[in-house]
Amino acid sequence: MSVSYRQPGVVLTDRRFTVPLDHDDPAGETIELFAREVVASDRAHRDDLPWLLYLQGGPGFGANRFVGRPAWLGRALEEYRVLLLDQRGTGASTPANRQTLPLRGGPAEQAEHLALFRADSIVRDCEAVRPQVTGGAPWTVLGQSFGGFCTLTYLSLAPEGLETALITGGLPSLDAHADDVYRAAYPRVARKVAAHYHRYPQDVERARRIAEHLLTHDVVLPGGYRLTAEAFQSLGLMLGSGDGSHRLHFLLEDAFVRAPGGSELSDSFQEQVRALLSFAGNPLYALVHEAIYGQDSRPTAWAAERVRAEFPGFDAERTLAGDAPLLFTGETIHPWMFDCDPALRPLRETAELLAARTGWTPLYDPARLAANEVPAAAAVYHDDMYVETSHSLATARAVRGLRTWVTDEFEHDGVRTGGPRVLDRLLALARDEV
């Protein structure tokens, strides 16, 4: 059953689909996917518009909720009907979180269940849905961040389903282990932190003061999140977006308030930090984040945590013992998060089993990508904090016909902050118009 309604300039239709939980067992258990169809109001009567599928970043985030026509979407709606898919386990699709996963059984059963929530399953979901949406015609896919990872998997597993493949900030290495990903990431993050402190030098002392307070006080945020110095450092995730440095600065500037017992972290600061750090809205991000890099017999084994030890500058206690600026961290998941966050605590053992899992199936087919015939284009953001540029360019060279636009004009969220220009450029590249 679908439900249609209007917002300014667009007609929306909410749709639900049933797909196999395990596509290798099509007669087995099923799950539900939610998707939102969007068409420009003045084109809603047209049945001849081609389709564009938008795959959100993550993993573990539902498709964007919005009012009206964000700039990239407005450009897409000039010629497409757009489908915003809540990838399995996210948004309004059948959820996977601390409340629902116990229905699967214990941690071992939960880990087996979550192993089916990677890019290969998402692509097979898309192929199960496509005939019901397009009547069997191929569609254009726009993949942002992890959505780009999924698009590369799509080109590997089911290129016949694609008219065009467009990727923004999401060209992964075809063969890098998670260790390689994070070994490349920590120096990148350090550069982003240095750039932030250059922009806002007053934040050097502010960040150190907050970290020192957290090392000497037990701070529990509203809702039960335990704020440690390491958790505070993970706010560096913000530095990978276009306005993230500015938002981090404003967060730090009013961190403390004078109280009868002395300086305390303000309620306002604590509430904002809770909203930024909690995984209650997207627990899959924490649970399967490192699993998106698993492709062989090696476990991911908490790669970000292990590799961090190779970069002692990220050690808060060591930093505060000297006079160096505190380094924030980036897009990394750590075991302690499953102790700090109430939304993750019941899933700690499940996460451990996923980290120890071996025998991951390959997500990319180098031979098929080398013979690719689908028009494809990718925006590669120079010094993207979340995706290693050298990995992206090596992959671009390995995909036949893939054209790249390398730019330092945008951060990782360029498709959202760059207006219609990013999508416009990618379409032009894929069509050989530039």
C-alpha positions, 0 to 999 in steps of 0.5 A: 500500500502506498500513500501520496501527499504534497510538500512545497514543489513536490509530490511524495509517495511512501512505499513499502516493499518485502524482500528476503532477509537472506537473498541466498534463501529467497523462500526464508524469512523476509524483512520490510523496506521503506522508500519515499518516492519524490517527483516535482509537482509540475511533473507528477502526471508524467509516467515517462520520467526515468528513475534515480535511486539515492543511496544514503551514507552511513552505514546505518542511516535512513534516507534524508527527511526533508521539507521541499526540495534541497538543492541536489534534489531539485536538480535531480527532479528536473529530469527524474523521479527520485526514490529515497531508500531506507536501507535495511535496518534503518529509518522506517524499514524493519529496524535493527537495534537494542530493542529488536535484536534480542528477538533474533536470540542471543549475541551469536544469533544477532551477529549472524543476523547483522552480517546480512546488513552490508553493501552486497545485501543492500544491492540485492535489496535494490534489485528486488525492488527495482522491477516493482518501481521501474517496471524492469528498466535500469535506473540511475543510482546516486551514492553518497559516502557509504552509498557510493560503496554500495554503488561500486558493489552494484557495478560489481554484482548487478550492472544490468540494473544500472543506467548510470552510476554516480558517486559522491565522496564514496569510492573505497579501496577495492582490497584494503583491510580495515587496518589500512583504512584507519592507518591512512585516516589518522594522519588525515584527521590530524590535518583537519584538527590542525586546520580547525585550530588554525581557524579558531586558535582559542579552541586549543585551550578550550578543548584541553580544559574540557578533556582535563575535566573529563579525566578527573570527573565522572560525567554522565550526560542526560539519558545515561551516556558516560562522557569520557575524554575519548568520547569527547575526542570523537566529536572530531567527526564533525570536522569532515563536513562543510560547516563542522569546524564552525559548529564544533567551535560554537559548541566549545565556546560555552562548555562551562558554567560557574556553579556553587561547587565550582566550574561545571560542564553546562547543561546546554553543552551536555545536551548538545554533546549527547545528541551528537554522540548517542547512537540511539538513532543509528546503532547500525553505524556502530555495529557494522561500520568496520564490517563494511571493509571485511572481504577476506578471512581476516577479522576487522578486530576493532581496527580503529582502536588497534591502529590508534595505538600507532599514533600516540598523539591521539592519546588524551592523557599523554597530550595533557601531560605535555603542552600539545593541542588535544587531537580529536578523532574522526569516523572511527568506532571503538569498543568503549563506545559500547560501554559509554552509550546506553543504546549500545551497551546491550549489544557489546557482546554482539559487536565483539563477535562481529569484530572477530568474524572471519570469512567475509565475502568479497564486496567488489569484483575487480574483473567485472569493474575492469570491463564496466560498460555503465556510464559512471562518474565520481566526485572525489573530495581532495583530503576528504576526512572520511575517505582516503583520496589515494584509495579513491583514485586507485579505484577510479583507475580500476573501473573502466570508463569511470570519470572523476572530478577531484575538487577541494571546494567541498568537504565530504558532504558536498552533494548537500552543501554544493547546491545543484553543482555537484550533481550537475557536474557528475551528470555531465561527466557521465554523459561525456558533456565535459 
